[in-house]
Amino acid sequence: MDKGILQQLYDGEIYPAENVGKNNSELQKMNDFLSEGKTKFIKSLSDKDREDFQKIDDLQNESAIIYGYECFAHGFKLAATLMLESFSDKKGFD
């Protein structure tokens, strides 16, 4: 018997964030370029500047994770609301 999406989510078999941008070659190229540039930049810094930069970078990464979740949650709620409305609206299709 195939599992439904709810069971797969519960079982930890679906992790939506790991698939975001996976098939977008432009995004992958951009991320590679940023990673290489950041690595070169970090090598040019003093130990103190490298430590300060790492703290800023960590905060930026944490902010991006929170923002990504907020976008996901908003989109999910919007989709669920649309679905509920489509099933309860008597003005639309029969």
N, CA, C and O atoms as CSV, one atom per row, in Angstrom:
chain,resi,resn,atom,element,x,y,z
A,1,MET,N,N,0.845,-1.183,0.000
A,1,MET,CA,C,0.000,0.000,0.000
A,1,MET,C,C,0.888,1.243,0.000
A,1,MET,O,O,1.803,1.356,0.816
A,2,ASP,N,N,0.618,2.170,-0.912
A,2,ASP,CA,C,1.377,3.407,-0.982
A,2,ASP,C,C,0.972,4.336,0.156
A,2,ASP,O,O,-0.201,4.446,0.512
A,3,LYS,N,N,1.982,5.001,0.714
A,3,LYS,CA,C,1.715,5.974,1.763
A,3,LYS,C,C,1.209,7.262,1.141
A,3,LYS,O,O,1.633,7.647,0.052
A,4,GLY,N,N,0.303,7.922,1.841
A,4,GLY,CA,C,-0.142,9.245,1.414
A,4,GLY,C,C,0.896,10.286,1.818
A,4,GLY,O,O,1.826,9.994,2.569
A,5,ILE,N,N,0.725,11.488,1.316
A,5,ILE,CA,C,1.691,12.543,1.599
A,5,ILE,C,C,1.735,12.891,3.086
A,5,ILE,O,O,2.803,13.212,3.607
A,6,LEU,N,N,0.611,12.834,3.768
A,6,LEU,CA,C,0.574,13.132,5.197
A,6,LEU,C,C,1.412,12.118,5.977
A,6,LEU,O,O,2.163,12.495,6.876
A,7,GLN,N,N,1.289,10.845,5.638
A,7,GLN,CA,C,2.078,9.801,6.299
A,7,GLN,C,C,3.573,9.981,5.991
A,7,GLN,O,O,4.419,9.811,6.869
A,8,GLN,N,N,3.887,10.326,4.737
A,8,GLN,CA,C,5.289,10.547,4.360
A,8,GLN,C,C,5.889,11.731,5.118
A,8,GLN,O,O,7.036,11.669,5.560
A,9,LEU,N,N,5.118,12.808,5.267
A,9,LEU,CA,C,5.589,13.950,6.051
A,9,LEU,C,C,5.824,13.544,7.503
A,9,LEU,O,O,6.854,13.878,8.087
A,10,TYR,N,N,4.872,12.827,8.080
A,10,TYR,CA,C,4.980,12.385,9.469
A,10,TYR,C,C,6.193,11.485,9.674
A,10,TYR,O,O,6.886,11.587,10.686
A,11,ASP,N,N,6.442,10.611,8.717
A,11,ASP,CA,C,7.553,9.672,8.821
A,11,ASP,C,C,8.907,10.299,8.483
A,11,ASP,O,O,9.938,9.633,8.574
A,12,GLY,N,N,8.907,11.572,8.095
A,12,GLY,CA,C,10.157,12.243,7.771
A,12,GLY,C,C,10.730,11.863,6.423
A,12,GLY,O,O,11.922,12.050,6.177
A,13,GLU,N,N,9.895,11.332,5.548
A,13,GLU,CA,C,10.352,10.916,4.222
A,13,GLU,C,C,10.332,12.063,3.217
A,13,GLU,O,O,10.927,11.971,2.143
A,14,ILE,N,N,9.646,13.135,3.574
A,14,ILE,CA,C,9.567,14.300,2.709
A,14,ILE,C,C,10.168,15.474,3.472
A,14,ILE,O,O,9.759,15.789,4.590
A,15,TYR,N,N,11.138,16.106,2.847
A,15,TYR,CA,C,11.768,17.287,3.424
A,15,TYR,C,C,11.771,18.347,2.334
A,15,TYR,O,O,12.724,18.427,1.559
A,16,PRO,N,N,10.718,19.168,2.259
A,16,PRO,CA,C,10.550,20.084,1.132
A,16,PRO,C,C,11.741,21.004,0.875
A,16,PRO,O,O,12.056,21.279,-0.282
A,17,ALA,N,N,12.400,21.480,1.909
A,17,ALA,CA,C,13.496,22.437,1.729
A,17,ALA,C,C,14.663,21.857,0.938
A,17,ALA,O,O,15.395,22.606,0.291
A,18,GLU,N,N,14.849,20.554,0.975
A,18,GLU,CA,C,15.986,19.968,0.254
A,18,GLU,C,C,15.763,19.938,-1.253
A,18,GLU,O,O,16.706,19.725,-2.016
A,19,ASN,N,N,14.549,20.146,-1.678
A,19,ASN,CA,C,14.246,20.109,-3.106
A,19,ASN,C,C,14.113,21.490,-3.744
A,19,ASN,O,O,14.001,21.597,-4.965
A,20,VAL,N,N,14.123,22.545,-2.932
A,20,VAL,CA,C,13.959,23.891,-3.463
A,20,VAL,C,C,15.175,24.262,-4.311
A,20,VAL,O,O,16.310,24.220,-3.836
A,21,GLY,N,N,14.931,24.619,-5.546
A,21,GLY,CA,C,15.993,25.039,-6.444
A,21,GLY,C,C,16.867,23.925,-6.988
A,21,GLY,O,O,17.837,24.186,-7.700
A,22,LYS,N,N,16.535,22.696,-6.662
A,22,LYS,CA,C,17.345,21.536,-7.060
A,22,LYS,C,C,17.498,21.432,-8.571
A,22,LYS,O,O,18.550,21.015,-9.057
A,23,ASN,N,N,16.485,21.796,-9.306
A,23,ASN,CA,C,16.507,21.676,-10.762
A,23,ASN,C,C,16.706,23.014,-11.465
A,23,ASN,O,O,16.466,23.128,-12.667
A,24,ASN,N,N,17.144,24.023,-10.722
A,24,ASN,CA,C,17.347,25.348,-11.292
A,24,ASN,C,C,18.841,25.578,-11.498
A,24,ASN,O,O,19.554,25.921,-10.554
A,25,SER,N,N,19.312,25.392,-12.721
A,25,SER,CA,C,20.750,25.502,-12.993
A,25,SER,C,C,21.265,26.927,-12.789
A,25,SER,O,O,22.413,27.115,-12.384
A,26,GLU,N,N,20.435,27.925,-13.061
A,26,GLU,CA,C,20.854,29.315,-12.849
A,26,GLU,C,C,21.112,29.582,-11.370
A,26,GLU,O,O,22.098,30.226,-11.012
A,27,LEU,N,N,20.222,29.084,-10.513
A,27,LEU,CA,C,20.398,29.245,-9.078
A,27,LEU,C,C,21.647,28.507,-8.601
A,27,LEU,O,O,22.394,29.024,-7.770
A,28,GLN,N,N,21.875,27.313,-9.118
A,28,GLN,CA,C,23.042,26.530,-8.728
A,28,GLN,C,C,24.335,27.241,-9.125
A,28,GLN,O,O,25.286,27.287,-8.344
A,29,LYS,N,N,24.371,27.793,-10.333
A,29,LYS,CA,C,25.549,28.548,-10.785
A,29,LYS,C,C,25.789,29.763,-9.897
A,29,LYS,O,O,26.926,30.061,-9.531
A,30,MET,N,N,24.711,30.457,-9.557
A,30,MET,CA,C,24.831,31.628,-8.705
A,30,MET,C,C,25.366,31.249,-7.330
A,30,MET,O,O,26.244,31.924,-6.792
A,31,ASN,N,N,24.837,30.171,-6.766
A,31,ASN,CA,C,25.308,29.719,-5.456
A,31,ASN,C,C,26.767,29.284,-5.494
A,31,ASN,O,O,27.520,29.551,-4.557
A,32,ASP,N,N,27.172,28.613,-6.574
A,32,ASP,CA,C,28.572,28.217,-6.727
A,32,ASP,C,C,29.474,29.447,-6.799
A,32,ASP,O,O,30.523,29.488,-6.157
A,33,PHE,N,N,29.065,30.454,-7.585
A,33,PHE,CA,C,29.841,31.687,-7.723
A,33,PHE,C,C,29.962,32.390,-6.373
A,33,PHE,O,O,31.047,32.833,-5.998
A,34,LEU,N,N,28.852,32.491,-5.645
A,34,LEU,CA,C,28.883,33.123,-4.328
A,34,LEU,C,C,29.788,32.366,-3.353
A,34,LEU,O,O,30.543,32.978,-2.597
A,35,SER,N,N,29.708,31.058,-3.376
A,35,SER,CA,C,30.535,30.240,-2.489
A,35,SER,C,C,32.022,30.424,-2.778
A,35,SER,O,O,32.825,30.582,-1.860
A,36,GLU,N,N,32.378,30.403,-4.051
A,36,GLU,CA,C,33.785,30.596,-4.430
A,36,GLU,C,C,34.267,31.996,-4.048
A,36,GLU,O,O,35.374,32.156,-3.535
A,37,GLY,N,N,33.435,33.004,-4.299
A,37,GLY,CA,C,33.800,34.375,-3.954
A,37,GLY,C,C,33.954,34.556,-2.457
A,37,GLY,O,O,34.876,35.231,-1.998
A,38,LYS,N,N,33.057,33.958,-1.701
A,38,LYS,CA,C,33.134,34.072,-0.247
A,38,LYS,C,C,34.391,33.389,0.284
A,38,LYS,O,O,35.047,33.906,1.190
A,39,THR,N,N,34.724,32.241,-0.271
A,39,THR,CA,C,35.928,31.522,0.150
A,39,THR,C,C,37.179,32.365,-0.107
A,39,THR,O,O,38.044,32.474,0.761
A,40,LYS,N,N,37.272,32.955,-1.293
A,40,LYS,CA,C,38.417,33.818,-1.626
A,40,LYS,C,C,38.476,35.028,-0.694
A,40,LYS,O,O,39.547,35.404,-0.218
A,41,PHE,N,N,37.315,35.630,-0.440
A,41,PHE,CA,C,37.260,36.800,0.428
A,41,PHE,C,C,37.709,36.453,1.846
A,41,PHE,O,O,38.488,37.190,2.449
A,42,ILE,N,N,37.225,35.343,2.373
A,42,ILE,CA,C,37.566,34.945,3.741
A,42,ILE,C,C,39.066,34.721,3.877
A,42,ILE,O,O,39.654,35.067,4.901
A,43,LYS,N,N,39.683,34.151,2.861
A,43,LYS,CA,C,41.134,33.904,2.898
A,43,LYS,C,C,41.928,35.199,2.988
A,43,LYS,O,O,43.046,35.208,3.503
A,44,SER,N,N,41.356,36.299,2.489
A,44,SER,CA,C,42.068,37.575,2.501
A,44,SER,C,C,41.927,38.320,3.830
A,44,SER,O,O,42.585,39.342,4.027
A,45,LEU,N,N,41.102,37.842,4.726
A,45,LEU,CA,C,40.835,38.540,5.983
A,45,LEU,C,C,41.822,38.152,7.079
A,45,LEU,O,O,42.416,37.074,7.058
A,46,SER,N,N,41.976,39.062,8.033
A,46,SER,CA,C,42.744,38.746,9.240
A,46,SER,C,C,41.918,37.771,10.084
A,46,SER,O,O,40.730,37.575,9.827
A,47,ASP,N,N,42.537,37.174,11.069
A,47,ASP,CA,C,41.809,36.234,11.936
A,47,ASP,C,C,40.613,36.907,12.601
A,47,ASP,O,O,39.532,36.322,12.663
A,48,LYS,N,N,40.792,38.127,13.098
A,48,LYS,CA,C,39.700,38.854,13.775
A,48,LYS,C,C,38.587,39.188,12.783
A,48,LYS,O,O,37.408,39.012,13.088
A,49,ASP,N,N,38.963,39.670,11.594
A,49,ASP,CA,C,37.952,39.991,10.588
A,49,ASP,C,C,37.227,38.734,10.110
A,49,ASP,O,O,36.027,38.771,9.839
A,50,ARG,N,N,37.949,37.638,10.009
A,50,ARG,CA,C,37.345,36.373,9.589
A,50,ARG,C,C,36.298,35.926,10.613
A,50,ARG,O,O,35.217,35.458,10.254
A,51,GLU,N,N,36.640,36.079,11.891
A,51,GLU,CA,C,35.701,35.716,12.963
A,51,GLU,C,C,34.459,36.608,12.920
A,51,GLU,O,O,33.335,36.124,13.055
A,52,ASP,N,N,34.670,37.915,12.731
A,52,ASP,CA,C,33.534,38.845,12.645
A,52,ASP,C,C,32.670,38.532,11.430
A,52,ASP,O,O,31.442,38.527,11.520
A,53,PHE,N,N,33.311,38.270,10.297
A,53,PHE,CA,C,32.563,37.944,9.089
A,53,PHE,C,C,31.757,36.659,9.275
A,53,PHE,O,O,30.612,36.574,8.830
A,54,GLN,N,N,32.343,35.672,9.923
A,54,GLN,CA,C,31.653,34.400,10.137
A,54,GLN,C,C,30.391,34.591,10.977
A,54,GLN,O,O,29.369,33.954,10.721
A,55,LYS,N,N,30.464,35.466,11.976
A,55,LYS,CA,C,29.279,35.752,12.797
A,55,LYS,C,C,28.171,36.390,11.955
A,55,LYS,O,O,27.000,36.026,12.069
A,56,ILE,N,N,28.559,37.343,11.111
A,56,ILE,CA,C,27.583,37.998,10.235
A,56,ILE,C,C,27.001,36.996,9.241
A,56,ILE,O,O,25.794,36.981,9.000
A,57,ASP,N,N,27.862,36.165,8.668
A,57,ASP,CA,C,27.416,35.157,7.704
A,57,ASP,C,C,26.467,34.151,8.350
A,57,ASP,O,O,25.469,33.755,7.748
A,58,ASP,N,N,26.783,33.742,9.577
A,58,ASP,CA,C,25.902,32.814,10.296
A,58,ASP,C,C,24.524,33.425,10.526
A,58,ASP,O,O,23.506,32.753,10.363
A,59,LEU,N,N,24.497,34.709,10.910
A,59,LEU,CA,C,23.211,35.388,11.116
A,59,LEU,C,C,22.433,35.500,9.814
A,59,LEU,O,O,21.214,35.332,9.797
A,60,GLN,N,N,23.141,35.786,8.720
A,60,GLN,CA,C,22.475,35.885,7.420
A,60,GLN,C,C,21.889,34.544,7.020
A,60,GLN,O,O,20.773,34.483,6.503
A,61,ASN,N,N,22.629,33.470,7.254
A,61,ASN,CA,C,22.126,32.126,6.938
A,61,ASN,C,C,20.915,31.775,7.792
A,61,ASN,O,O,19.948,31.198,7.295
A,62,GLU,N,N,20.964,32.119,9.068
A,62,GLU,CA,C,19.832,31.859,9.960
A,62,GLU,C,C,18.607,32.649,9.509
A,62,GLU,O,O,17.489,32.133,9.521
A,63,SER,N,N,18.820,33.905,9.112
A,63,SER,CA,C,17.734,34.741,8.613
A,63,SER,C,C,17.131,34.137,7.348
A,63,SER,O,O,15.910,34.130,7.191
A,64,ALA,N,N,17.961,33.635,6.452
A,64,ALA,CA,C,17.474,33.033,5.211
A,64,ALA,C,C,16.636,31.785,5.496
A,64,ALA,O,O,15.640,31.539,4.816
A,65,ILE,N,N,17.029,31.009,6.485
A,65,ILE,CA,C,16.272,29.808,6.854
A,65,ILE,C,C,14.896,30.199,7.395
A,65,ILE,O,O,13.882,29.611,7.020
A,66,ILE,N,N,14.874,31.190,8.271
A,66,ILE,CA,C,13.598,31.651,8.831
A,66,ILE,C,C,12.706,32.219,7.736
A,66,ILE,O,O,11.508,31.939,7.696
A,67,TYR,N,N,13.294,33.021,6.843
A,67,TYR,CA,C,12.538,33.602,5.736
A,67,TYR,C,C,11.983,32.504,4.817
A,67,TYR,O,O,10.834,32.569,4.380
A,68,GLY,N,N,12.807,31.510,4.536
A,68,GLY,CA,C,12.359,30.396,3.702
A,68,GLY,C,C,11.172,29.676,4.321
A,68,GLY,O,O,10.218,29.327,3.626
A,69,TYR,N,N,11.234,29.454,5.636
A,69,TYR,CA,C,10.113,28.808,6.320
A,69,TYR,C,C,8.862,29.680,6.246
A,69,TYR,O,O,7.766,29.185,5.984
A,70,GLU,N,N,9.034,30.974,6.476
A,70,GLU,CA,C,7.884,31.883,6.439
A,70,GLU,C,C,7.231,31.882,5.054
A,70,GLU,O,O,6.006,31.901,4.944
A,71,CYS,N,N,8.048,31.861,4.002
A,71,CYS,CA,C,7.504,31.797,2.633
A,71,CYS,C,C,6.751,30.487,2.417
A,71,CYS,O,O,5.662,30.481,1.844
A,72,PHE,N,N,7.331,29.381,2.873
A,72,PHE,CA,C,6.696,28.075,2.735
A,72,PHE,C,C,5.365,28.046,3.483
A,72,PHE,O,O,4.348,27.614,2.941
A,73,ALA,N,N,5.382,28.511,4.733
A,73,ALA,CA,C,4.159,28.496,5.550
A,73,ALA,C,C,3.085,29.383,4.940
A,73,ALA,O,O,1.915,29.003,4.899
A,74,HIS,N,N,3.473,30.560,4.467
A,74,HIS,CA,C,2.498,31.459,3.847
A,74,HIS,C,C,1.899,30.825,2.593
A,74,HIS,O,O,0.683,30.862,2.401
A,75,GLY,N,N,2.738,30.247,1.745
A,75,GLY,CA,C,2.243,29.602,0.528
A,75,GLY,C,C,1.330,28.433,0.839
A,75,GLY,O,O,0.310,28.241,0.177
A,76,PHE,N,N,1.697,27.650,1.850
A,76,PHE,CA,C,0.876,26.505,2.240
A,76,PHE,C,C,-0.490,26.969,2.742
A,76,PHE,O,O,-1.521,26.413,2.362
A,77,LYS,N,N,-0.490,27.985,3.593
A,77,LYS,CA,C,-1.756,28.505,4.129
A,77,LYS,C,C,-2.623,29.089,3.019
A,77,LYS,O,O,-3.839,28.900,3.004
A,78,LEU,N,N,-1.990,29.795,2.096
A,78,LEU,CA,C,-2.732,30.361,0.975
A,78,LEU,C,C,-3.353,29.255,0.131
A,78,LEU,O,O,-4.521,29.338,-0.249
A,79,ALA,N,N,-2.571,28.218,-0.161
A,79,ALA,CA,C,-3.093,27.100,-0.960
A,79,ALA,C,C,-4.238,26.391,-0.226
A,79,ALA,O,O,-5.244,26.035,-0.840
A,80,ALA,N,N,-4.085,26.190,1.075
A,80,ALA,CA,C,-5.135,25.529,1.849
A,80,ALA,C,C,-6.402,26.381,1.876
A,80,ALA,O,O,-7.509,25.854,1.769
A,81,THR,N,N,-6.241,27.683,2.017
A,81,THR,CA,C,-7.387,28.587,2.022
A,81,THR,C,C,-8.100,28.564,0.670
A,81,THR,O,O,-9.329,28.531,0.608
A,82,LEU,N,N,-7.322,28.580,-0.403
A,82,LEU,CA,C,-7.918,28.487,-1.743
A,82,LEU,C,C,-8.695,27.186,-1.920
A,82,LEU,O,O,-9.783,27.170,-2.496
A,83,MET,N,N,-8.126,26.110,-1.420
A,83,MET,CA,C,-8.787,24.812,-1.547
A,83,MET,C,C,-10.086,24.793,-0.742
A,83,MET,O,O,-11.119,24.331,-1.227
A,84,LEU,N,N,-10.027,25.295,0.480
A,84,LEU,CA,C,-11.236,25.334,1.303
A,84,LEU,C,C,-12.319,26.185,0.642
A,84,LEU,O,O,-13.489,25.806,0.597
A,85,GLU,N,N,-11.905,27.332,0.137
A,85,GLU,CA,C,-12.867,28.217,-0.509
A,85,GLU,C,C,-13.453,27.568,-1.760
A,85,GLU,O,O,-14.641,27.729,-2.038
A,86,SER,N,N,-12.657,26.859,-2.494
A,86,SER,CA,C,-13.159,26.242,-3.725
A,86,SER,C,C,-14.185,25.150,-3.431
A,86,SER,O,O,-15.073,24.899,-4.246
A,87,PHE,N,N,-14.070,24.503,-2.277
A,87,PHE,CA,C,-15.034,23.461,-1.929
A,87,PHE,C,C,-16.281,24.008,-1.240
A,87,PHE,O,O,-17.315,23.341,-1.205
A,88,SER,N,N,-16.186,25.228,-0.688
A,88,SER,CA,C,-17.336,25.748,0.053
A,88,SER,C,C,-18.078,26.853,-0.682
A,88,SER,O,O,-19.193,27.203,-0.295
A,89,ASP,N,N,-17.494,27.404,-1.719
A,89,ASP,CA,C,-18.108,28.516,-2.427
A,89,ASP,C,C,-19.209,28.016,-3.354
A,89,ASP,O,O,-18.932,27.283,-4.303
A,90,LYS,N,N,-20.413,28.390,-3.098
A,90,LYS,CA,C,-21.552,27.954,-3.914
A,90,LYS,C,C,-21.713,28.795,-5.175
A,90,LYS,O,O,-22.510,28.447,-6.046
A,91,LYS,N,N,-20.967,29.901,-5.289
A,91,LYS,CA,C,-21.072,30.778,-6.437
A,91,LYS,C,C,-20.284,30.247,-7.638
A,91,LYS,O,O,-20.548,30.632,-8.777
A,92,GLY,N,N,-19.350,29.394,-7.387
A,92,GLY,CA,C,-18.446,28.936,-8.448
A,92,GLY,C,C,-19.029,27.780,-9.242
A,92,GLY,O,O,-20.238,27.704,-9.463
A,93,PHE,N,N,-18.169,26.901,-9.658
A,93,PHE,CA,C,-18.564,25.748,-10.471
A,93,PHE,C,C,-19.434,24.786,-9.664
A,93,PHE,O,O,-19.321,24.696,-8.441
A,94,ASP,N,N,-20.291,24.081,-10.370
A,94,ASP,CA,C,-21.162,23.085,-9.697
A,94,ASP,C,C,-20.533,21.723,-9.728
A,94,ASP,O,O,-21.112,20.764,-9.216
